[in-house]
Amino acid sequence: MRILIVDDEAPARQRLKRLLADIDGLEIIGEATDGVQAVELIEQEQPDLVLLDIQMPGLDGFGVIEALEQPPPIVFITAYDEYAIRAFEVNALDYLLKPFSKERLVQAIR
């Protein structure tokens, strides 16, 4: 499974990479630090799954989804619980509240 990580905070991206590092069958194909870069990478790389933060400068996570003709499967990763209902309205696979455990991340990916 080819995964794209999208988060404006470097420590959050690093943590995700550490959590995903030893999971068989996963390949991190890139990282985006904002919504505009996320749209470009999604269109270019066609990931199987996007781990997407919501609050980012410029284009937020929902803006990323709206900018794509056919969004890939999305798991939102955020510190804010108030967006959960909207996330599922845009067909998110899952919604993880930071900080989450490795087990919860694996459950979302599977």
BALOBA-1460 file (C-alpha; in Angstrom, 3 decimals):
// residues 110
<rec num="1" residu="m" x="0.000" y="0.000" z="0.000"/>
<rec num="2" residu="r" x="1.421" y="3.354" z="-1.084"/>
<rec num="3" residu="i" x="0.860" y="6.055" z="1.541"/>
<rec num="4" residu="l" x="1.210" y="9.831" z="1.370"/>
<rec num="5" residu="i" x="1.641" y="11.781" z="4.621"/>
<rec num="6" residu="v" x="0.221" y="15.317" z="4.727"/>
<rec num="7" residu="d" x="0.856" y="17.448" z="7.814"/>
<rec num="8" residu="d" x="2.269" y="20.945" z="8.230"/>
<rec num="9" residu="e" x="4.111" y="19.984" z="11.440"/>
<rec num="10" residu="a" x="7.467" y="18.235" z="10.948"/>
<rec num="11" residu="p" x="7.330" y="16.387" z="14.307"/>
<rec num="12" residu="a" x="3.933" y="14.924" z="13.377"/>
<rec num="13" residu="r" x="5.263" y="13.708" z="10.006"/>
<rec num="14" residu="q" x="8.324" y="12.184" z="11.700"/>
<rec num="15" residu="r" x="6.146" y="10.379" z="14.251"/>
<rec num="16" residu="l" x="3.948" y="8.946" z="11.514"/>
<rec num="17" residu="k" x="6.991" y="7.698" z="9.626"/>
<rec num="18" residu="r" x="8.301" y="6.011" z="12.785"/>
<rec num="19" residu="l" x="4.947" y="4.368" z="13.472"/>
<rec num="20" residu="l" x="4.668" y="3.108" z="9.891"/>
<rec num="21" residu="a" x="8.312" y="2.043" z="9.459"/>
<rec num="22" residu="d" x="8.025" y="-1.598" z="10.479"/>
<rec num="23" residu="i" x="4.585" y="-2.393" z="9.069"/>
<rec num="24" residu="d" x="4.878" y="-4.895" z="6.237"/>
<rec num="25" residu="g" x="3.351" y="-3.983" z="2.922"/>
<rec num="26" residu="l" x="3.438" y="-0.212" z="3.394"/>
<rec num="27" residu="e" x="5.486" y="2.260" z="1.392"/>
<rec num="28" residu="i" x="5.606" y="5.950" z="2.235"/>
<rec num="29" residu="i" x="5.742" y="7.564" z="-1.187"/>
<rec num="30" residu="g" x="6.008" y="11.150" z="-0.030"/>
<rec num="31" residu="e" x="5.228" y="13.928" z="2.388"/>
<rec num="32" residu="a" x="3.400" y="17.184" z="1.880"/>
<rec num="33" residu="t" x="3.643" y="20.145" z="4.227"/>
<rec num="34" residu="d" x="0.542" y="22.006" z="3.035"/>
<rec num="35" residu="g" x="-2.665" y="21.488" z="1.111"/>
<rec num="36" residu="v" x="-1.439" y="22.799" z="-2.237"/>
<rec num="37" residu="q" x="1.558" y="20.475" z="-2.191"/>
<rec num="38" residu="a" x="-0.756" y="17.624" z="-1.129"/>
<rec num="39" residu="v" x="-3.003" y="18.107" z="-4.170"/>
<rec num="40" residu="e" x="0.020" y="18.123" z="-6.485"/>
<rec num="41" residu="l" x="1.512" y="14.969" z="-4.950"/>
<rec num="42" residu="i" x="-1.812" y="13.123" z="-4.915"/>
<rec num="43" residu="e" x="-2.393" y="13.884" z="-8.593"/>
<rec num="44" residu="q" x="1.188" y="12.966" z="-9.499"/>
<rec num="45" residu="e" x="1.737" y="9.881" z="-7.314"/>
<rec num="46" residu="q" x="-1.786" y="8.413" z="-7.064"/>
<rec num="47" residu="p" x="-1.360" y="7.040" z="-3.508"/>
<rec num="48" residu="d" x="-3.481" y="4.187" z="-2.198"/>
<rec num="49" residu="l" x="-4.071" y="6.063" z="1.051"/>
<rec num="50" residu="v" x="-3.515" y="9.599" z="2.340"/>
<rec num="51" residu="l" x="-2.938" y="10.376" z="6.008"/>
<rec num="52" residu="l" x="-4.256" y="13.937" z="6.009"/>
<rec num="53" residu="d" x="-4.136" y="16.672" z="8.635"/>
<rec num="54" residu="i" x="-7.036" y="19.122" z="8.645"/>
<rec num="55" residu="q" x="-5.710" y="22.465" z="9.831"/>
<rec num="56" residu="m" x="-2.870" y="23.567" z="7.570"/>
<rec num="57" residu="p" x="-1.848" y="26.909" z="6.097"/>
<rec num="58" residu="g" x="-3.385" y="27.791" z="2.763"/>
<rec num="59" residu="l" x="-5.537" y="24.864" z="1.731"/>
<rec num="60" residu="d" x="-6.885" y="22.793" z="4.644"/>
<rec num="61" residu="g" x="-7.593" y="19.059" z="4.535"/>
<rec num="62" residu="f" x="-11.145" y="19.548" z="3.301"/>
<rec num="63" residu="g" x="-9.886" y="21.919" z="0.608"/>
<rec num="64" residu="v" x="-7.512" y="19.183" z="-0.551"/>
<rec num="65" residu="i" x="-10.408" y="16.775" z="-1.004"/>
<rec num="66" residu="e" x="-12.513" y="19.397" z="-2.803"/>
<rec num="67" residu="a" x="-9.637" y="20.184" z="-5.186"/>
<rec num="68" residu="l" x="-9.397" y="16.580" z="-6.385"/>
<rec num="69" residu="e" x="-11.634" y="15.037" z="-9.016"/>
<rec num="70" residu="q" x="-11.308" y="11.573" z="-7.511"/>
<rec num="71" residu="p" x="-9.814" y="11.725" z="-4.020"/>
<rec num="72" residu="p" x="-8.014" y="8.602" z="-2.836"/>
<rec num="73" residu="p" x="-9.009" y="6.963" z="0.441"/>
<rec num="74" residu="i" x="-8.352" y="9.394" z="3.305"/>
<rec num="75" residu="v" x="-7.631" y="8.912" z="6.998"/>
<rec num="76" residu="f" x="-7.737" y="12.241" z="8.789"/>
<rec num="77" residu="i" x="-5.105" y="12.773" z="11.471"/>
<rec num="78" residu="t" x="-5.806" y="15.817" z="13.607"/>
<rec num="79" residu="a" x="-5.801" y="17.276" z="17.084"/>
<rec num="80" residu="y" x="-9.331" y="18.642" z="16.648"/>
<rec num="81" residu="d" x="-12.416" y="16.545" z="17.300"/>
<rec num="82" residu="e" x="-14.903" y="19.122" z="15.984"/>
<rec num="83" residu="y" x="-14.324" y="18.124" z="12.348"/>
<rec num="84" residu="a" x="-15.187" y="14.429" z="12.722"/>
<rec num="85" residu="i" x="-18.738" y="14.593" z="11.368"/>
<rec num="86" residu="r" x="-17.658" y="16.643" z="8.362"/>
<rec num="87" residu="a" x="-14.810" y="14.192" z="7.736"/>
<rec num="88" residu="f" x="-17.205" y="11.292" z="7.391"/>
<rec num="89" residu="e" x="-19.499" y="13.416" z="5.209"/>
<rec num="90" residu="v" x="-16.622" y="13.598" z="2.698"/>
<rec num="91" residu="n" x="-16.201" y="9.808" z="2.919"/>
<rec num="92" residu="a" x="-13.104" y="9.622" z="5.124"/>
<rec num="93" residu="l" x="-12.149" y="6.064" z="6.009"/>
<rec num="94" residu="d" x="-11.259" y="7.035" z="9.559"/>
<rec num="95" residu="y" x="-10.551" y="9.958" z="11.866"/>
<rec num="96" residu="l" x="-7.637" y="9.764" z="14.286"/>
<rec num="97" residu="l" x="-7.219" y="12.239" z="17.114"/>
<rec num="98" residu="k" x="-3.626" y="13.128" z="17.972"/>
<rec num="99" residu="p" x="-1.926" y="11.644" z="19.866"/>
<rec num="100" residu="f" x="-3.023" y="8.191" z="18.732"/>
<rec num="101" residu="s" x="-1.413" y="4.821" z="19.316"/>
<rec num="102" residu="k" x="0.349" y="2.695" z="16.739"/>
<rec num="103" residu="e" x="-2.379" y="0.075" z="17.196"/>
<rec num="104" residu="r" x="-5.072" y="2.625" z="16.351"/>
<rec num="105" residu="l" x="-3.137" y="3.768" z="13.275"/>
<rec num="106" residu="v" x="-2.733" y="0.182" z="12.073"/>
<rec num="107" residu="q" x="-6.450" y="-0.418" z="12.615"/>
<rec num="108" residu="a" x="-7.286" y="2.615" z="10.483"/>
<rec num="109" residu="i" x="-4.952" y="1.518" z="7.679"/>
<rec num="110" residu="r" x="-6.215" y="-2.062" z="7.599"/>
